[in-house]
Amino acid sequence: MKQALAIVAMSFGLALCASTECPAQYLTGSARENFIKGTTSACMRAKANSEETKTIPNSLFEGNCRCYANTLAEKITAADMQSDNRAVTGPILKAAAATCYQAMKAEALGLYNAGQYPKQ
């Protein structure tokens, strides 16, 4: 699942960079908003195809996807997205996926303990 998310996010970033000016800086403004929106949407579509994540309520998983997209936008430059330099992006993608997944699990536990665990 994490590898699929990485491919989706980087593909979206590459498409975004192809359609806009992408200097060696982090995404800002509408380019950042579009990246986050597109990456979150792609992440949610990938969720349905994964046995690992299929049973996670959408409301929780969408937060995971937004966290992931925001983290990538904050940590990977547009130039690194465009070059698809796995030596640079790989550790960032892996760390973002792990951090956001742990945050989602903590949120789920908190909701469960409060008797408010969301339905699908």
Secondary structure by P-SEA (a helix, b strand, c coil): caaaaaaaaaaaaaaaaaaccccccccccaaaaaaaaaaaaaaaaaaaaccccccccaaaaaaaaaaaaaaaaacccaaaaaacccccaaaaaaaaaaaaaaaaaaaaaaaaaacccccc
